[in-house]
Amino acid sequence: MKKAILVAVALTFASTSSAQAADKFQINTELTLDGKTVEHMTAYVENGETLHYLPKQSQDLMKAKDPKVKIKNNEKRPVGLEAHITARLNSKCKILLSCNGSYVGFYHYKEFAGVQNAEFWVRNLTGTQTVELGEPVRFKDTKPSKDGHDAFITVTVTHI
């Protein structure tokens, strides 16, 4: 009889653990640039899975002032949001939300010796917070900048 009870408890625990591991979330991410929401993204992930947002654009690092002049070995720099977001359900049914990310914005080209060099601004969007399901979390650079640009993401996780 004791063996049957222990087996039943073990099976209940195993099914509860696997159910928690199979939890799925809807992650809504809003990108705000200079006070305006510019992109809203929705993704569906499993508990503990990392969601990856990669920049969609790139910018030449240099441009020749004269279009006939070719720049050798010109590189491009990714511009936009790069974020890796992970949502984990903890034992208290709260979400541990981690974001490792940044936003790179193109500022302008600055001329030097007949070549225009690109200048960029960068905001760090990294952090970890524990929140209730459905509670929005803002990831914003903690070091204020005086260049006039701002970027942050707001992430909301709901259970599906």
C-alpha positions as CSV (number, residue, x, y, z in Angstrom):
1,M,0.0,0.0,0.0
2,K,2.8,2.4,0.9
3,K,4.5,1.6,-2.3
4,A,1.4,2.4,-4.3
5,I,1.1,5.8,-2.6
6,L,4.7,6.6,-3.2
7,V,4.4,5.7,-6.9
8,A,1.2,7.8,-7.1
9,V,3.0,10.8,-5.5
10,A,6.0,10.3,-7.8
11,L,3.8,10.2,-10.9
12,T,1.9,13.3,-9.8
13,F,5.2,15.2,-9.2
14,A,6.6,14.1,-12.5
15,S,3.4,15.2,-14.4
16,T,3.4,18.6,-12.6
17,S,7.1,19.1,-13.4
18,S,6.7,18.3,-17.1
19,A,3.5,20.4,-17.3
20,Q,5.4,23.4,-15.9
21,A,8.3,22.8,-18.3
22,A,5.8,22.7,-21.2
23,D,4.2,26.1,-20.3
24,K,3.9,28.4,-23.3
25,F,4.0,32.2,-23.2
26,Q,3.1,35.0,-25.5
27,I,5.7,37.7,-25.3
28,N,4.7,41.2,-26.6
29,T,7.6,43.6,-27.1
30,E,7.2,47.2,-28.0
31,L,10.2,49.3,-29.2
32,T,10.0,53.0,-28.4
33,L,12.4,55.5,-30.1
34,D,12.5,59.1,-29.0
35,G,9.1,58.9,-27.3
36,K,7.3,57.1,-30.2
37,T,6.4,53.5,-30.4
38,V,7.8,52.3,-33.7
39,E,7.5,48.6,-33.6
40,H,5.3,46.0,-31.8
41,M,6.4,42.4,-32.0
42,T,4.6,39.3,-30.7
43,A,6.2,35.8,-30.3
44,Y,5.3,32.5,-28.7
45,V,7.8,30.6,-26.7
46,E,8.0,27.8,-24.2
47,N,9.0,28.3,-20.6
48,G,12.8,29.1,-20.5
49,E,13.2,29.4,-24.2
50,T,15.1,32.5,-25.4
51,L,13.5,34.8,-28.0
52,H,16.0,36.5,-30.4
53,Y,15.4,39.8,-32.1
54,L,18.2,40.8,-34.5
55,P,18.7,44.1,-36.4
56,K,16.9,44.4,-39.7
57,Q,19.1,47.0,-41.2
58,S,22.7,48.0,-41.6
59,Q,24.6,51.2,-42.3
60,D,27.8,51.8,-44.3
61,L,30.6,52.8,-41.9
62,M,32.1,55.1,-44.5
63,K,31.0,57.0,-47.7
64,A,33.1,58.8,-50.2
65,K,32.1,62.4,-50.7
66,D,32.8,62.0,-54.5
67,P,30.7,59.1,-55.9
68,K,33.5,58.1,-58.2
69,V,35.8,57.3,-55.3
70,K,35.5,53.7,-54.1
71,I,36.2,52.9,-50.5
72,K,38.1,49.6,-50.0
73,N,37.0,47.2,-47.3
74,N,34.0,49.3,-46.3
75,E,32.0,47.5,-43.6
76,K,28.4,47.7,-42.5
77,R,27.2,48.0,-38.9
78,P,23.9,46.5,-37.9
79,V,21.4,49.2,-36.9
80,G,18.3,48.6,-34.8
81,L,17.2,46.4,-32.0
82,E,19.2,43.3,-30.9
83,A,17.6,41.6,-27.9
84,H,17.6,38.1,-26.4
85,I,14.7,37.8,-24.1
86,T,14.0,34.8,-21.8
87,A,10.9,34.2,-19.7
88,R,10.9,31.6,-16.9
89,L,8.1,30.6,-14.6
90,N,9.3,30.3,-11.1
91,S,7.9,28.2,-8.2
92,K,5.8,31.2,-7.0
93,C,4.1,31.4,-10.4
94,K,5.9,34.7,-11.2
95,I,8.0,35.3,-14.3
96,L,11.7,35.8,-14.2
97,L,12.2,38.0,-17.3
98,S,15.8,38.5,-18.6
99,C,16.8,40.7,-21.5
100,N,20.2,41.1,-22.9
101,G,20.0,43.7,-25.6
102,S,20.8,47.0,-27.2
103,Y,19.6,49.5,-29.7
104,V,22.0,51.0,-32.3
105,G,20.8,54.1,-34.0
106,F,22.4,55.9,-37.0
107,Y,23.2,59.5,-36.0
108,H,24.8,61.0,-39.1
109,Y,27.8,61.1,-41.3
110,K,30.7,63.3,-40.4
111,E,33.3,64.3,-43.1
112,F,37.0,63.9,-42.5
113,A,39.6,64.2,-45.3
114,G,37.0,63.7,-48.1
115,V,35.4,60.6,-46.5
116,Q,32.2,60.6,-44.6
117,N,32.3,58.5,-41.4
118,A,29.1,57.2,-39.9
119,E,28.4,58.0,-36.2
120,F,26.0,55.9,-34.2
121,W,24.3,56.1,-30.8
122,V,23.8,53.1,-28.6
123,R,21.4,52.3,-25.8
124,N,21.9,49.3,-23.4
125,L,18.7,47.4,-22.9
126,T,19.8,44.7,-20.5
127,G,18.3,43.6,-17.2
128,T,16.5,41.0,-15.2
129,Q,13.2,41.4,-13.3
130,T,10.7,39.2,-11.6
131,V,7.1,40.2,-12.4
132,E,3.5,38.9,-12.4
133,L,2.1,37.4,-15.6
134,G,0.8,40.3,-17.7
135,E,2.8,43.0,-15.9
136,P,4.8,45.1,-18.4
137,V,8.5,45.5,-17.9
138,R,10.6,48.3,-19.3
139,F,14.2,47.7,-20.3
140,K,16.0,51.1,-20.6
141,D,19.5,52.3,-20.5
142,T,20.3,53.3,-16.9
143,K,23.0,55.8,-18.0
144,P,21.3,59.0,-19.3
145,S,22.8,60.4,-22.5
146,K,22.8,63.9,-23.7
147,D,22.7,63.2,-27.4
148,G,19.0,63.7,-27.6
149,H,18.1,60.1,-28.5
150,D,16.2,57.6,-26.4
151,A,15.3,53.9,-26.9
152,F,13.7,51.3,-24.7
153,I,11.6,48.2,-25.0
154,T,8.5,47.2,-23.0
155,V,8.0,43.5,-22.6
156,T,4.8,41.8,-21.4
157,V,4.5,38.1,-20.9
158,T,1.1,36.2,-20.8
159,H,0.4,32.6,-20.4
160,I,-1.2,30.8,-23.3
